[in-house]
Amino acid sequence: MSNRHVRKMLRQMASGEPVQVTSAMASMRKLARLAFIAQQFGYEYADVHQDGGPQGNGFVMLIVPDPSPQARARAEQNRAQYPNASDGGALPALVPDEVELLKARIAFDLATRYTEKQLTVIMGVGSSTLALCLGLQLGADTTSLVVTGTVWAVLLALVPVGLAVNRRYRAKYVARLQAAGLTPVTDQSGRLRYVPRPGQLPGHGNPFAGGA
């Protein structure tokens, strides 16, 4: 976990407004650690989506102020104990179980961002695009067309496999989240989420609507 990212996040949190934590090469574990630190200073994890930038290989995580009395008391205590946290000073120690739970929430939210119907369309379009690019490189002779058609058929055949893997992936994290006592909630877009406080989504139902 980069000290630079922690300092930047904590300084943005000083505004008391929702904060988007962006990193081009972030991993879910790194985001979970950042979310844990945010929780120690009065914020909570709200949602995550994949980065749509030029490289598209990172994530954007939303954290929002946590209004609960417990969060306020924890933040006050940690601000007093770690006054230089935003300037690169000492930070609260990570609690592995809590970090892993945040990681499970982040992973589940990413896995359920699209419905199976949407995933089927995305995978189908992706397969066709790859096959088309291959065909353009190989040329228009008969052998090239056969190779391109074969590759396209193989890629399409892998779509159900990808959907099955995604279902198993989601089921793994559902079991983890339910075992931890988190509550299933449907947000305004109809997407299933798991939250610590029964029936209460952090921020709004669809916090990324109209956002970056």
C-alpha positions in Angstrom: 0.0 0.0 0.0 1.6 3.2 -1.2 2.1 6.0 1.4 1.4 8.4 -1.4 -2.1 7.0 -2.0 -2.8 6.9 1.7 -1.8 10.6 2.2 -3.8 11.7 -0.8 -6.9 9.8 0.3 -6.7 11.2 3.9 -6.2 14.7 2.6 -9.3 14.4 0.4 -11.3 13.0 3.3 -10.6 16.2 5.2 -13.3 17.9 3.0 -16.0 15.7 4.5 -17.3 14.9 1.0 -17.4 11.5 -0.8 -14.0 10.6 -2.2 -13.1 8.6 -5.2 -9.8 6.6 -4.8 -8.3 6.0 -8.2 -5.2 4.0 -9.1 -4.3 2.7 -12.6 -2.7 -0.5 -11.3 -4.6 -1.0 -8.0 -5.4 -4.5 -6.8 -8.4 -5.5 -4.8 -6.2 -6.1 -1.7 -4.7 -2.7 -2.0 -8.1 -1.1 -2.3 -9.3 -3.1 0.7 -6.3 -1.8 2.8 -7.1 1.8 1.7 -10.8 1.2 2.7 -9.7 -0.1 6.1 -7.6 3.0 6.7 -10.5 5.2 5.6 -12.8 3.5 8.1 -10.4 4.4 10.9 -10.9 8.1 10.1 -14.7 8.3 9.8 -15.3 7.0 6.2 -16.7 3.8 4.9 -16.4 1.8 1.7 -19.4 2.5 -0.7 -18.7 1.0 -4.1 -16.1 0.2 -6.8 -16.0 0.0 -10.5 -13.4 -0.8 -13.1 -11.3 2.1 -14.4 -12.5 3.2 -17.9 -9.4 5.2 -18.7 -6.9 4.6 -21.5 -5.4 1.5 -19.9 -8.5 0.3 -18.2 -6.6 -2.0 -15.8 -7.3 -0.3 -12.5 -10.3 0.5 -10.3 -12.1 3.5 -8.9 -13.3 3.1 -5.3 -15.9 5.3 -3.7 -15.7 6.0 0.1 -18.2 8.2 1.9 -18.5 9.7 5.4 -19.8 7.3 7.9 -22.4 9.1 10.2 -22.7 6.3 12.8 -21.7 7.2 16.4 -19.2 4.3 16.4 -17.5 5.6 13.3 -17.3 9.2 14.7 -15.9 8.0 18.0 -13.3 5.8 16.2 -12.3 8.6 14.0 -11.9 11.0 16.9 -9.7 8.6 18.8 -7.5 7.8 15.7 -7.1 11.5 14.8 -5.8 12.1 18.3 -3.5 9.0 18.2 -2.3 9.5 14.7 -2.2 13.3 14.1 0.3 13.2 11.3 -1.3 10.3 9.3 -2.1 12.5 6.3 1.5 13.8 6.2 3.1 10.4 6.1 3.1 9.7 9.8 2.1 6.5 11.6 -1.1 4.8 10.7 -3.5 2.5 12.6 -2.4 -1.2 12.3 -4.2 -3.2 9.7 -6.6 -5.9 11.0 -6.3 -8.8 8.6 -9.8 -10.2 9.1 -11.4 -6.8 8.5 -9.2 -6.2 5.4 -10.2 -9.6 4.0 -13.9 -8.8 4.6 -13.5 -5.5 2.7 -11.7 -7.3 -0.1 -14.6 -9.8 -0.3 -17.1 -6.9 -0.6 -15.1 -5.2 -3.3 -14.7 -8.5 -5.2 -18.4 -9.3 -5.0 -19.4 -5.8 -6.1 -17.1 -6.1 -9.2 -18.5 -9.5 -10.0 -22.1 -8.4 -9.9 -21.7 -5.1 -11.7 -23.2 -6.7 -14.8 -26.0 -9.2 -15.2 -25.4 -12.5 -16.9 -27.3 -11.2 -20.0 -25.0 -8.1 -20.1 -21.9 -10.3 -19.6 -23.0 -12.5 -22.5 -23.3 -9.5 -24.8 -19.9 -8.1 -23.6 -18.1 -11.4 -24.1 -19.8 -12.0 -27.5 -18.8 -8.6 -28.7 -15.3 -9.0 -27.4 -15.0 -12.4 -29.1 -16.2 -11.0 -32.4 -13.9 -8.0 -32.2 -10.8 -10.2 -31.5 -11.7 -12.5 -34.4 -12.2 -9.5 -36.7 -8.8 -8.1 -35.7 -7.2 -11.4 -36.4 -8.9 -11.7 -39.8 -7.7 -8.2 -40.8 -4.1 -9.2 -40.0 -4.2 -12.6 -41.8 -5.9 -11.3 -44.9 -8.8 -12.4 -47.1 -7.6 -15.7 -48.5 -9.5 -19.0 -47.9 -7.1 -20.3 -45.3 -7.2 -17.0 -43.3 -11.0 -17.0 -43.4 -11.1 -20.6 -42.1 -8.7 -19.8 -39.2 -10.6 -16.6 -38.3 -13.9 -18.5 -38.3 -12.5 -21.2 -36.1 -11.0 -18.8 -33.6 -14.3 -16.9 -33.5 -16.3 -20.2 -32.9 -13.8 -21.2 -30.1 -14.1 -17.8 -28.4 -17.9 -17.9 -28.5 -17.8 -21.5 -27.1 -15.9 -20.1 -24.1 -18.6 -17.6 -23.2 -20.6 -20.2 -21.1 -17.4 -21.2 -19.4 -16.7 -17.6 -18.4 -20.2 -17.2 -17.1 -19.9 -20.4 -15.0 -16.6 -19.2 -13.6 -18.2 -15.9 -12.6 -21.1 -17.7 -10.9 -18.6 -19.7 -8.8 -16.6 -16.6 -8.0 -19.7 -14.8 -6.8 -20.9 -17.8 -4.7 -17.5 -18.0 -3.0 -17.8 -14.4 -1.8 -21.4 -14.6 -0.9 -20.6 -17.4 1.5 -17.8 -15.3 3.0 -20.0 -12.2 3.4 -23.0 -14.1 4.8 -20.7 -15.9 7.3 -19.5 -12.5 8.5 -23.1 -11.4 9.2 -23.4 -8.9 6.4 -26.9 -8.1 5.1 -28.0 -8.5 1.4 -29.6 -5.3 0.1 -30.8 -4.4 -3.4 -29.8 -1.0 -4.6 -31.8 1.4 -6.8 -30.4 -0.2 -10.0 -31.5 -3.7 -8.8 -28.0 -4.8 -8.0 -27.4 -7.1 -5.0 -25.0 -5.6 -2.4 -23.8 -6.8 1.0 -23.6 -4.2 3.8 -22.6 -4.2 7.5 -25.7 -2.3 8.7 -29.1 -4.0 7.9 -30.9 -2.3 5.1 -28.6 0.7 4.9 -26.4 1.3 1.8 -23.4 3.6 2.2 -24.0 6.8 0.3 -26.8 6.5 -2.3 -28.2 3.4 -4.0 -26.1 4.0 -7.2 -23.2 6.2 -6.1 -21.5 6.2 -9.4 -24.4 7.4 -11.4 -23.2 10.2 -13.5 -19.8 10.0 -11.9 -16.3 9.3 -13.3 
